[in-house]
């Protein structure tokens, strides 16, 4: 019995020594290196990824440089319309030398090339950024008649844009003074499908009201119909729809439509017009390069 115990003990000791020796050998053994084939594959993949990234950056810069060339050409062809200084009309960029149909078509194609580049490179851009919020505040203030953006220029001194939509003072026909637009409203309602919030203007008048999100247009119609349209079917709901909005680097395109809907249910019956603005960020300001197109009153 005793002899069996001794043998068992020796066996355990020998086995333990073996395990310990294996552990020591494992520690002493150098770390395994990837095989040459795997190492070569990883380097090739990293090289491909770096090349693809460099190509995308170069492609992006190519389009940006081309847009800046189009901008320079546009500014060379532009002049300012003489609107006088009565009632703060602002400045209007015009192209008086483009008088023939071919010249006007060439000018429009130039603007549309910039538009297409901004859309192609910026489609799906996020609108929850400080840059997008600053852009929205610029457009809301302009459309509401609270303040105006400046024009994008090559000089140090810029000019404020003209009033947009139905805002802005008009000359008093009975004297030298100015009158507010007869169609200006105490409250201006904005529908903003791409935004969830905004920096509201702090001006006391007009009041700015906003509806946010994908269902914003439906909500403004439902609210108007419940409060006014159901009792007065001939009443008109007027609001300003800001969409789509596309940002790319320091460029942006902003679509603005100004529907008028009877009772909040008759869609597309009338309009206060609309426009597509081409904007460029200069420092902390979003400035207007040109109006790509406009429609309505």
Backbone bond lengths (Angstrom), bond angles and torsions (degrees), N, CA, C in turn:
res aa  C-N    CA-C-N  psi(-1)  N-CA   C-N-CA  omega(-1)  CA-C   N-CA-C  phi
1 X - - - 1.462 - - 1.521 110.66 -
2 X 1.340 111.75 -47.06 1.465 116.97 179.82 1.515 110.71 -64.49
3 X 1.331 115.97 -40.61 1.456 120.19 179.25 1.536 111.14 -60.84
4 X 1.304 117.58 -40.37 1.489 120.49 178.72 1.527 111.69 -62.63
5 X 1.312 114.56 -38.52 1.485 119.09 -179.69 1.524 111.07 -64.15
6 X 1.393 112.85 -41.67 1.464 117.34 -179.88 1.515 110.47 -63.10
7 X 1.349 115.97 -45.02 1.461 118.59 178.54 1.525 111.72 -60.75
8 X 1.313 115.50 -42.81 1.477 119.06 179.68 1.508 110.24 -61.44
9 X 1.315 115.46 -41.59 1.468 119.10 -179.96 1.514 111.12 -63.42
10 X 1.297 115.61 -42.28 1.451 119.13 178.82 1.520 111.49 -63.95
11 X 1.326 113.95 -39.30 1.471 117.73 178.70 1.512 111.13 -61.49
12 X 1.324 116.96 -43.91 1.466 121.46 179.51 1.501 110.55 -63.23
13 X 1.327 115.62 -41.46 1.460 119.31 -179.42 1.523 110.38 -63.50
14 X 1.304 115.32 -44.37 1.465 118.81 179.62 1.518 112.19 -64.11
15 X 1.326 115.42 -43.00 1.464 118.63 178.03 1.519 110.64 -62.79
16 X 1.309 116.93 -44.70 1.469 120.49 179.02 1.500 111.63 -59.99
17 X 1.325 114.80 -41.76 1.460 118.20 178.34 1.516 110.80 -62.74
18 X 1.346 115.87 -37.10 1.456 119.70 178.79 1.515 112.46 -63.81
19 X 1.348 116.28 -43.65 1.462 120.21 178.70 1.511 111.65 -63.38
20 X 1.321 114.06 -40.17 1.463 118.51 -179.14 1.533 110.51 -66.19
21 X 1.326 114.50 -40.39 1.460 119.12 179.35 1.527 111.15 -63.65
22 X 1.357 115.39 -39.73 1.484 118.75 177.80 1.523 111.02 -61.94
23 X 1.336 116.74 -40.91 1.460 120.73 179.97 1.523 110.60 -64.05
24 X 1.323 116.50 -43.19 1.453 120.19 179.16 1.527 111.29 -63.93
25 X 1.335 115.45 -40.52 1.459 119.00 178.38 1.528 111.32 -64.00
26 X 1.356 115.27 -38.69 1.472 118.95 179.43 1.514 110.77 -64.10
27 X 1.360 116.67 -38.98 1.459 119.36 179.10 1.518 111.50 -67.76
28 X 1.310 114.99 -37.94 1.457 119.33 -177.67 1.521 112.24 -74.56
29 X 1.340 117.55 -25.80 1.462 121.77 -177.04 1.531 110.10 -68.22
30 X 1.300 122.34 130.89 1.477 123.39 -179.42 1.527 111.21 -63.50
31 X 1.376 115.43 150.31 1.468 120.66 -179.65 1.515 109.79 -61.02
32 X 1.303 114.28 142.40 1.465 118.94 -178.51 1.518 110.58 -71.07
33 X 1.268 117.09 141.54 1.462 122.54 178.92 1.519 109.75 -105.20
34 X 1.375 114.76 150.57 1.464 115.93 177.97 1.515 110.36 -63.21
35 X 1.274 114.12 148.11 1.456 119.35 178.73 1.523 109.53 -65.12
36 X 1.299 117.69 152.27 1.477 119.84 -179.77 1.520 113.18 -53.90
37 X 1.329 117.55 -34.62 1.473 120.57 -178.35 1.523 110.90 -66.25
38 X 1.377 115.96 -45.07 1.465 119.50 179.96 1.521 110.86 -66.83
39 X 1.317 117.53 -41.75 1.452 121.70 179.86 1.524 110.31 -61.74
40 X 1.282 118.03 -41.46 1.461 122.58 179.02 1.526 111.21 -65.38
41 X 1.342 116.97 -38.45 1.469 121.09 178.48 1.515 111.48 -64.69
42 X 1.351 116.71 -42.86 1.468 120.71 179.97 1.525 110.89 -63.82
43 X 1.353 115.99 -41.55 1.464 118.89 179.28 1.528 110.99 -65.50
44 X 1.303 117.10 -39.18 1.466 120.98 179.70 1.529 110.83 -65.04
45 X 1.345 116.07 -40.09 1.464 119.87 179.65 1.524 110.65 -66.04
46 X 1.337 116.74 -43.37 1.463 120.31 179.00 1.524 111.06 -62.88
47 X 1.334 115.43 -38.30 1.464 119.95 178.44 1.522 111.36 -65.31
48 X 1.332 116.75 -40.97 1.463 121.07 178.11 1.524 111.07 -63.77
49 X 1.345 116.28 -42.96 1.466 120.09 -179.79 1.524 111.03 -64.87
50 X 1.314 117.00 -41.04 1.466 120.56 178.39 1.529 110.73 -64.31
51 X 1.327 116.58 -40.09 1.468 120.35 179.03 1.522 111.35 -65.70
52 X 1.332 115.93 -41.36 1.465 119.92 179.12 1.528 110.77 -64.20
53 X 1.341 116.23 -41.76 1.463 120.31 178.74 1.518 110.99 -64.10
54 X 1.330 116.55 -43.00 1.466 120.19 178.68 1.519 111.41 -63.02
55 X 1.340 116.71 -38.75 1.466 120.61 178.36 1.519 111.04 -63.39
56 X 1.334 117.17 -44.29 1.471 120.89 -179.36 1.522 111.19 -64.34
57 X 1.330 116.20 -40.93 1.466 119.34 178.41 1.525 111.06 -65.10
58 X 1.329 116.74 -41.49 1.462 120.43 178.63 1.521 111.04 -66.14
59 X 1.332 116.29 -39.87 1.468 120.99 178.50 1.519 110.63 -63.76
60 X 1.330 115.84 -43.33 1.466 120.81 178.07 1.517 110.63 -60.97
61 X 1.328 116.88 -44.85 1.459 120.60 -178.78 1.521 111.29 -67.64
62 X 1.324 117.16 -34.92 1.466 120.77 177.51 1.526 110.58 -59.68
63 X 1.333 117.17 -48.29 1.461 120.69 -179.40 1.525 111.23 -66.60
64 X 1.327 116.49 -38.02 1.467 119.53 179.78 1.537 109.64 -64.90
65 X 1.332 116.97 -45.57 1.465 119.80 179.73 1.524 110.66 -62.12
66 X 1.322 116.49 -38.68 1.465 119.52 179.94 1.529 110.99 -66.37
67 X 1.327 117.38 -39.29 1.462 121.09 176.66 1.533 110.20 -62.37
68 X 1.323 116.74 -40.34 1.463 119.30 179.71 1.530 111.14 -67.02
69 X 1.328 117.98 -32.66 1.468 120.97 174.47 1.524 110.03 -65.50
70 X 1.326 117.39 -43.36 1.475 120.94 177.34 1.529 110.38 -61.11
71 X 1.329 116.32 -41.36 1.474 120.26 177.77 1.527 110.40 -59.55
72 X 1.336 117.04 -47.20 1.461 120.42 -179.48 1.529 111.15 -60.10
73 X 1.329 116.70 -42.06 1.468 120.93 178.43 1.523 110.80 -62.85
74 X 1.318 116.00 -42.06 1.465 120.96 179.70 1.525 111.00 -61.99
75 X 1.323 116.80 -45.26 1.467 120.19 -178.68 1.527 111.24 -67.06
76 X 1.334 117.72 -32.28 1.468 120.27 177.70 1.518 111.36 -65.58
77 X 1.319 117.18 -31.46 1.466 120.91 -177.04 1.535 112.24 -87.45
78 X 1.323 117.43 -8.40 1.468 121.17 -171.05 1.533 112.43 -94.36
79 X 1.331 113.86 152.86 1.466 122.45 171.97 1.521 107.62 -140.12
80 X 1.337 115.67 178.07 1.469 120.48 179.15 1.516 110.15 -105.68
81 X 1.315 116.28 136.59 1.475 121.27 174.43 1.528 108.70 -75.95
82 X 1.308 116.14 141.91 1.461 121.13 178.33 1.528 109.11 -85.84
83 X 1.321 116.67 102.77 1.467 121.02 -177.94 1.525 112.70 -106.31
84 X 1.332 116.74 1.82 1.454 119.32 -176.51 1.514 111.00 74.50
85 X 1.316 116.39 -169.15 1.463 120.40 -179.40 1.524 113.30 -126.03
86 X 1.328 116.41 8.19 1.465 119.03 -179.85 1.530 110.33 -74.84
87 X 1.305 117.75 129.92 1.468 124.60 176.14 1.531 113.07 64.47
88 X 1.336 116.00 26.34 1.460 121.33 173.47 1.532 111.41 51.21
89 X 1.334 117.60 63.52 1.473 118.84 -176.26 1.521 113.50 -71.92
90 X 1.339 117.38 -20.45 1.452 119.66 -175.17 1.518 110.87 81.37
91 X 1.323 116.31 -174.31 1.457 121.71 -177.46 1.523 109.87 -109.97
92 X 1.321 115.41 147.95 1.458 122.19 179.00 1.522 108.91 -126.30
93 X 1.318 116.72 123.46 1.471 121.51 177.32 1.523 109.18 -81.42
94 X 1.315 115.71 127.08 1.467 120.89 -178.99 1.525 109.00 -131.53
95 X 1.342 114.67 169.65 1.472 121.30 -177.73 1.530 107.52 -131.31
96 X 1.330 116.86 75.15 1.473 120.13 -171.35 1.519 114.23 -68.56
97 X 1.332 117.83 -21.15 1.471 119.12 -178.87 1.524 112.48 -82.14
98 X 1.318 117.14 -13.90 1.468 120.94 178.59 1.523 108.67 -90.48
99 X 1.313 115.70 81.90 1.464 120.86 -172.10 1.523 113.57 -100.47
100 X 1.309 118.46 -29.80 1.464 120.50 -177.76 1.527 110.13 -84.79
101 X 1.318 115.19 163.52 1.464 120.03 179.08 1.527 111.02 -61.51
102 X 1.328 116.70 -38.76 1.466 120.55 179.95 1.524 111.12 -65.73
103 X 1.320 116.70 -39.84 1.459 120.46 179.09 1.532 111.21 -67.44
104 X 1.325 115.51 -41.42 1.478 118.66 178.91 1.527 110.80 -66.36
105 X 1.323 117.18 -38.23 1.465 120.63 176.77 1.528 110.76 -64.20
106 X 1.325 116.03 -40.34 1.463 120.49 178.36 1.526 110.98 -62.82
107 X 1.323 116.01 -40.95 1.463 120.99 178.18 1.526 110.86 -64.20
108 X 1.321 116.85 -44.18 1.457 120.70 -179.55 1.530 110.88 -64.82
109 X 1.315 117.32 -39.55 1.469 120.24 177.96 1.524 111.23 -64.36
110 X 1.326 116.08 -36.33 1.460 120.53 178.11 1.530 110.33 -62.11
111 X 1.320 116.07 -46.54 1.469 120.61 178.97 1.523 110.60 -64.52
112 X 1.325 115.88 -40.99 1.464 119.53 -178.01 1.529 112.49 -68.69
113 X 1.322 117.95 -27.32 1.469 119.68 175.43 1.533 110.32 -64.22
114 X 1.323 115.66 -40.87 1.472 119.18 176.54 1.532 109.79 -66.07
115 X 1.324 116.01 -43.47 1.462 120.53 178.42 1.524 111.12 -57.58
116 X 1.331 116.56 -47.02 1.468 120.93 -178.26 1.522 111.75 -64.24
117 X 1.328 117.27 -38.19 1.465 120.49 179.21 1.520 111.10 -65.53
118 X 1.319 116.90 -42.87 1.467 120.69 -179.98 1.526 110.26 -64.37
119 X 1.325 116.91 -41.98 1.465 120.29 179.37 1.533 110.59 -66.18
120 X 1.343 116.80 -47.72 1.460 120.58 -176.39 1.529 111.81 -62.60
121 X 1.329 116.83 -39.32 1.459 119.86 -176.81 1.528 112.85 -88.16
122 X 1.328 117.17 -23.78 1.474 118.78 -172.71 1.513 115.66 -111.88
123 X 1.344 118.10 -0.52 1.460 119.34 -177.55 1.529 109.73 -58.30
124 X 1.317 115.81 135.33 1.456 120.79 -177.64 1.509 114.00 83.33
125 X 1.335 117.52 8.43 1.463 120.53 -178.98 1.523 110.80 -63.76
126 X 1.316 115.99 148.09 1.462 121.80 -178.75 1.528 110.37 -71.38
127 X 1.330 115.00 144.07 1.458 120.94 179.09 1.528 111.93 -113.95
128 X 1.329 117.06 11.74 1.459 120.58 178.79 1.526 110.99 -104.40
129 X 1.321 116.37 28.71 1.461 121.75 -179.07 1.530 110.23 -104.40
130 X 1.333 117.86 160.26 1.471 119.57 175.99 1.523 112.87 -58.75
131 X 1.347 117.24 -35.83 1.470 120.26 179.51 1.524 111.03 -64.42
132 X 1.337 116.84 -41.97 1.464 120.32 179.29 1.528 110.81 -67.80
133 X 1.327 117.23 -38.62 1.458 120.40 178.05 1.526 111.21 -64.84
134 X 1.330 117.11 -40.44 1.463 120.18 177.91 1.528 110.93 -65.22
135 X 1.331 116.69 -38.83 1.463 121.01 176.76 1.526 110.43 -62.85
136 X 1.322 116.94 -46.76 1.463 120.85 179.77 1.524 111.01 -60.00
137 X 1.322 116.55 -43.58 1.473 119.83 179.70 1.530 110.70 -61.61
138 X 1.324 116.88 -37.62 1.468 120.97 178.62 1.528 110.90 -63.12
139 X 1.333 116.70 -46.27 1.466 120.82 -177.39 1.524 110.80 -70.12
140 X 1.325 117.68 -41.43 1.467 121.12 179.60 1.528 110.46 -62.57
141 X 1.323 117.01 -45.33 1.465 119.65 179.04 1.518 112.01 -62.38
142 X 1.316 116.36 -37.77 1.466 121.26 179.84 1.520 110.89 -69.48
143 X 1.319 117.10 -48.89 1.462 120.73 -177.74 1.529 112.14 -66.93
144 X 1.328 116.90 -30.59 1.471 120.10 -179.76 1.524 112.32 -82.60
145 X 1.324 117.63 -9.73 1.456 120.65 -179.11 1.514 113.10 80.59
146 X 1.331 117.48 21.62 1.463 121.34 -178.77 1.521 111.06 -89.14
147 X 1.314 116.89 -45.86 1.463 122.02 175.74 1.519 108.47 -151.14
148 X 1.323 116.56 176.25 1.462 120.42 -174.59 1.520 110.53 -133.61
149 X 1.317 116.95 149.27 1.465 119.02 173.71 1.525 110.51 -77.39
150 X 1.321 115.50 163.88 1.450 120.90 172.83 1.525 109.07 -94.64
151 X 1.321 114.33 158.88 1.452 119.85 176.83 1.528 110.22 -76.76
152 X 1.324 116.40 147.67 1.451 122.58 172.69 1.527 107.75 -76.30
153 X 1.331 116.89 123.04 1.469 121.55 -175.90 1.523 109.49 -136.67
154 X 1.334 115.01 169.07 1.467 120.56 175.40 1.520 112.40 -94.91
155 X 1.310 116.53 -8.41 1.463 121.17 -178.60 1.524 110.15 -95.42
156 X 1.329 116.58 170.29 1.463 120.94 179.99 1.528 111.91 -73.71
157 X 1.329 116.49 -28.98 1.469 121.13 -177.57 1.516 109.75 -104.30
158 X 1.331 115.96 126.78 1.460 120.64 179.05 1.526 110.07 -109.19
159 X 1.312 115.62 -178.47 1.460 122.22 179.26 1.517 109.36 -129.92
160 X 1.318 116.14 146.56 1.459 120.80 177.44 1.513 109.70 -72.66
161 X 1.330 116.59 144.02 1.459 121.55 -179.73 1.526 110.80 -72.47
162 X 1.318 115.67 166.44 1.462 120.74 175.53 1.529 109.62 -69.17
163 X 1.318 115.43 162.67 1.465 120.14 174.64 1.521 108.77 -65.91
164 X 1.309 115.92 146.90 1.458 120.04 -177.22 1.520 111.09 -108.52
165 X 1.322 116.18 161.10 1.463 120.31 177.36 1.505 111.74 60.83
166 X 1.321 115.54 -128.32 1.464 121.55 -177.87 1.518 111.14 -111.86
167 X 1.340 116.21 23.08 1.457 119.99 -179.17 1.521 109.99 -94.96
168 X 1.298 115.77 176.89 1.457 120.76 178.13 1.515 112.55 94.99
169 X 1.326 115.34 148.28 1.465 120.32 178.23 1.526 110.92 -75.66
170 X 1.317 114.90 155.34 1.466 121.13 177.97 1.521 108.37 -124.30
171 X 1.342 117.72 150.59 1.472 120.16 179.55 1.530 111.92 -60.66
172 X 1.310 115.31 140.17 1.467 121.36 176.11 1.526 107.94 -79.05
173 X 1.347 118.22 117.52 1.470 119.66 -178.07 1.525 113.35 -66.59
174 X 1.336 117.35 -14.91 1.466 120.59 -177.25 1.515 113.20 -95.00
175 X 1.336 116.55 -2.56 1.455 118.14 -178.40 1.513 111.47 -176.55
176 X 1.330 116.62 -168.62 1.470 120.62 -174.43 1.527 113.94 -81.48
177 X 1.297 118.00 -5.11 1.460 120.95 -175.12 1.519 113.71 -80.57
178 X 1.330 115.31 -171.30 1.465 122.34 -179.22 1.529 109.25 -127.17
179 X 1.307 114.41 153.54 1.456 121.41 178.97 1.535 108.84 -125.55
180 X 1.327 116.35 148.85 1.464 117.52 173.81 1.524 110.47 -67.72
181 X 1.301 116.33 154.00 1.459 120.72 178.40 1.526 109.73 -56.22
182 X 1.335 117.84 132.49 1.464 119.63 -179.27 1.530 112.69 -64.71
183 X 1.322 117.82 -17.01 1.460 120.99 -179.51 1.528 112.48 -101.59
184 X 1.337 116.88 3.08 1.463 119.52 177.98 1.524 109.52 -67.36
185 X 1.317 117.22 142.11 1.467 122.34 -176.00 1.525 110.87 -109.79
186 X 1.348 114.89 154.31 1.466 119.39 175.15 1.525 111.14 -71.25
187 X 1.330 116.63 -29.90 1.463 121.90 178.40 1.523 108.80 -126.44
188 X 1.316 116.00 130.74 1.471 121.72 177.88 1.525 107.20 -112.57
189 X 1.327 115.76 122.55 1.465 121.66 -176.51 1.526 110.16 -100.51
190 X 1.331 115.21 130.20 1.462 121.22 179.45 1.525 110.06 -115.18
191 X 1.313 116.13 140.04 1.461 123.17 174.56 1.524 106.55 -113.73
192 X 1.337 115.98 121.56 1.466 121.86 -170.34 1.524 109.96 -128.25
193 X 1.329 118.51 81.31 1.471 120.72 -174.80 1.525 114.28 -63.14
194 X 1.332 117.91 -29.00 1.459 120.29 -175.42 1.509 115.35 -91.05
195 X 1.333 117.17 0.28 1.463 120.50 -174.38 1.524 110.84 -122.84
196 X 1.333 114.84 155.43 1.466 120.66 176.28 1.518 111.90 -111.98
197 X 1.320 118.38 -10.66 1.462 122.83 177.83 1.519 108.04 -163.73
198 X 1.327 116.31 173.35 1.461 119.74 174.76 1.521 109.24 -161.11
199 X 1.317 114.38 165.72 1.461 122.26 176.14 1.531 107.14 -86.51
200 X 1.334 116.58 103.18 1.459 120.19 -175.66 1.535 110.78 -71.30
201 X 1.340 117.21 139.58 1.463 119.95 174.76 1.533 110.75 -60.58
202 X 1.316 115.26 145.50 1.472 120.10 -177.69 1.524 112.98 -96.29
203 X 1.331 116.83 5.93 1.463 119.69 179.26 1.525 110.03 -66.20
204 X 1.339 118.03 140.34 1.464 119.89 -179.93 1.528 113.90 -67.48
205 X 1.309 116.76 -23.44 1.460 120.38 -178.41 1.525 109.17 -152.54
206 X 1.300 118.69 137.45 1.464 127.55 -2.59 1.529 112.10 -76.86
207 X 1.308 114.94 163.10 1.466 120.61 174.95 1.523 108.32 -77.01
208 X 1.318 116.01 137.37 1.465 121.45 178.87 1.525 108.49 -106.61
209 X 1.322 114.96 127.57 1.460 122.32 177.28 1.525 107.83 -120.64
210 X 1.340 117.33 139.12 1.461 119.48 -174.77 1.520 111.57 -135.80
211 X 1.326 114.59 145.16 1.467 123.40 173.12 1.524 106.97 -119.52
212 X 1.332 116.21 130.01 1.457 121.17 -173.07 1.526 111.95 -113.32
213 X 1.333 115.07 156.43 1.459 121.20 169.76 1.515 114.34 92.86
214 X 1.342 116.37 172.35 1.468 122.19 -176.13 1.526 114.20 -58.87
215 X 1.335 117.62 -28.81 1.466 121.15 -178.57 1.525 112.21 -96.65
216 X 1.323 117.44 13.35 1.473 120.41 -172.73 1.527 112.73 -63.55
217 X 1.324 117.74 -38.31 1.465 119.50 -179.25 1.525 110.69 -67.89
218 X 1.306 117.74 -38.99 1.464 121.44 177.31 1.523 110.44 -64.73
219 X 1.333 117.19 -40.02 1.460 120.52 -177.32 1.522 112.03 -67.69
220 X 1.336 117.32 -39.38 1.454 118.60 -179.58 1.525 110.12 -67.72
221 X 1.333 118.05 -35.96 1.462 120.84 177.30 1.524 111.21 -68.70
222 X 1.333 116.27 -43.46 1.468 119.62 -179.95 1.519 111.05 -62.65
223 X 1.322 116.50 -42.02 1.467 119.87 -178.76 1.526 110.88 -65.05
224 X 1.327 116.69 -43.66 1.458 120.21 -179.37 1.527 110.81 -66.50
225 X 1.320 116.62 -42.66 1.458 119.66 -179.73 1.527 110.61 -62.89
226 X 1.332 117.87 -42.48 1.455 120.39 -179.74 1.512 113.26 -66.45
227 X 1.351 116.56 -36.15 1.465 119.80 -176.21 1.522 113.43 -89.28
228 X 1.336 117.44 -33.67 1.472 120.20 -172.08 1.526 112.30 -130.70
229 X 1.331 116.80 -52.36 1.458 121.03 -169.90 1.513 114.57 -61.37
230 X 1.327 118.26 -35.33 1.464 120.21 -179.51 1.518 111.82 -67.21
231 X 1.324 117.42 -26.42 1.475 121.59 179.87 1.524 111.55 -94.09
232 X 1.342 116.07 -26.64 1.460 120.36 -177.79 1.527 109.19 -136.54
233 X 1.325 117.90 86.14 1.465 121.24 -174.74 1.528 114.50 -60.12
234 X 1.337 117.85 -22.40 1.461 120.56 -179.63 1.524 112.74 -86.45
235 X 1.320 117.49 -4.57 1.469 120.13 179.06 1.522 109.80 -68.21
236 X 1.322 115.91 152.22 1.456 120.20 -175.67 1.521 111.64 -112.09
237 X 1.310 114.48 133.03 1.460 121.80 171.71 1.529 108.03 -96.44
238 X 1.317 116.51 119.37 1.462 121.82 177.24 1.524 108.59 -116.85
239 X 1.302 116.24 133.43 1.465 120.23 177.90 1.518 108.76 -152.72
240 X 1.321 115.84 171.60 1.463 121.75 -179.29 1.522 107.83 -119.05
241 X 1.306 115.35 118.57 1.461 122.38 179.33 1.522 108.59 -97.33
242 X 1.334 116.32 120.82 1.460 120.79 178.26 1.522 108.21 -107.24
243 X 1.312 116.03 100.37 1.470 122.77 -179.32 1.533 107.36 -178.20
244 X 1.319 117.98 144.03 1.466 126.95 -3.83 1.519 111.69 -80.11
245 X 1.326 115.68 164.89 1.462 123.08 175.11 1.529 107.18 -128.28
246 X 1.331 116.37 124.19 1.464 121.69 -178.66 1.523 108.81 -128.52
247 X 1.325 116.33 128.61 1.461 121.45 177.02 1.522 110.18 -116.54
248 X 1.330 115.13 141.77 1.465 121.29 173.60 1.518 107.80 -147.56
249 X 1.329 115.06 114.84 1.456 121.99 -177.17 1.536 109.16 51.83
250 X 1.340 119.25 -119.17 1.468 118.99 179.57 1.532 112.02 -104.12
251 X 1.334 115.89 27.63 1.466 121.53 176.62 1.524 110.19 -119.85
252 X 1.331 115.43 154.80 1.467 119.56 177.18 1.520 110.03 -154.33
253 X 1.320 114.38 148.75 1.468 122.74 170.87 1.515 108.01 -117.83
254 X 1.326 116.58 134.24 1.458 120.84 -178.54 1.526 108.85 -131.02
255 X 1.326 115.85 121.82 1.457 120.91 174.98 1.521 110.13 -94.09
256 X 1.328 116.05 135.54 1.472 122.19 -179.82 1.524 108.59 -131.52
257 X 1.331 115.84 128.77 1.458 121.09 175.06 1.524 107.64 -128.74
258 X 1.346 116.57 147.19 1.471 121.44 -176.19 1.537 109.42 -126.63
259 X 1.328 118.43 75.72 1.473 120.43 -177.30 1.530 112.62 -68.83
260 X 1.333 113.70 157.29 1.469 122.22 168.54 1.525 106.21 -130.77
261 X 1.333 116.21 120.07 1.468 120.82 -172.93 1.522 110.18 -127.33
262 X 1.312 116.13 127.90 1.458 120.74 -178.85 1.527 111.15 -71.22
263 X 1.295 115.34 126.23 1.461 121.09 175.05 1.516 114.22 65.10
264 X 1.329 116.82 4.49 1.459 119.04 -177.16 1.516 113.49 78.88
265 X 1.338 117.37 8.56 1.469 119.58 -177.95 1.529 113.03 -126.62
266 X 1.322 118.27 -26.74 1.464 121.04 -178.47 1.529 108.64 -87.11
267 X 1.313 115.68 106.30 1.454 121.03 -171.59 1.516 110.68 -95.36
268 X 1.330 115.29 136.19 1.461 120.09 175.75 1.517 113.93 78.19
269 X 1.322 118.67 15.55 1.457 120.77 -177.97 1.522 111.67 -73.26
270 X 1.317 116.82 -37.73 1.463 120.49 -177.33 1.525 107.82 -153.95
271 X 1.320 115.17 171.85 1.454 118.76 -177.54 1.516 109.42 -155.98
272 X 1.327 115.31 149.52 1.457 121.20 170.41 1.523 110.57 -95.94
273 X 1.328 116.53 20.11 1.451 120.88 175.66 1.524 112.33 91.53
274 X 1.299 114.29 -173.68 1.459 120.99 -179.71 1.511 110.42 -174.86
275 X 1.326 115.57 175.79 1.460 119.90 -176.67 1.518 109.86 -162.23
276 X 1.332 114.85 164.83 1.468 122.65 169.52 1.515 106.58 -120.10
277 X 1.325 116.26 120.95 1.455 122.07 -177.03 1.530 110.24 -101.77
278 X 1.320 116.41 135.56 1.461 122.41 173.26 1.521 107.56 -103.01
279 X 1.336 115.41 114.83 1.464 121.80 -172.93 1.531 110.22 -115.49
280 X 1.323 114.99 152.22 1.470 121.23 175.89 1.525 109.14 -135.06
281 X 1.311 115.88 135.17 1.467 121.23 -178.80 1.524 109.65 -85.68
282 X 1.319 115.81 123.26 1.461 123.02 179.45 1.521 107.00 -123.27
283 X 1.321 116.62 107.01 1.463 119.14 -173.83 1.520 109.35 65.50
284 X 1.324 116.28 -123.62 1.463 120.67 179.05 1.523 112.30 -96.13
285 X 1.331 117.73 -0.87 1.466 122.02 -175.27 1.521 111.56 -103.93
286 X 1.336 115.02 142.61 1.459 120.86 166.34 1.521 107.59 -94.39
287 X 1.327 116.36 122.79 1.461 121.42 -177.46 1.528 110.42 -115.56
288 X 1.310 114.56 156.38 1.461 121.91 -176.99 1.525 110.27 -91.48
289 X 1.339 117.18 121.46 1.464 119.55 172.63 1.520 109.74 -84.40
290 X 1.333 116.59 -50.09 1.461 119.97 178.94 1.522 109.40 -165.43
291 X 1.317 115.31 166.19 1.460 122.12 170.34 1.516 106.49 -93.04
292 X 1.321 116.84 115.10 1.463 120.93 -176.48 1.523 110.64 -64.34
293 X 1.325 116.00 -44.79 1.467 121.26 175.90 1.512 108.33 -160.39
294 X 1.314 116.18 158.92 1.459 121.48 177.39 1.531 108.49 -144.90
295 X 1.325 115.88 162.08 1.461 120.18 -178.84 1.533 109.23 -152.28
296 X 1.311 115.26 160.66 1.470 121.14 175.67 1.504 112.77 73.16
297 X 1.333 113.59 -164.39 1.464 119.92 -174.12 1.504 111.88 -79.69
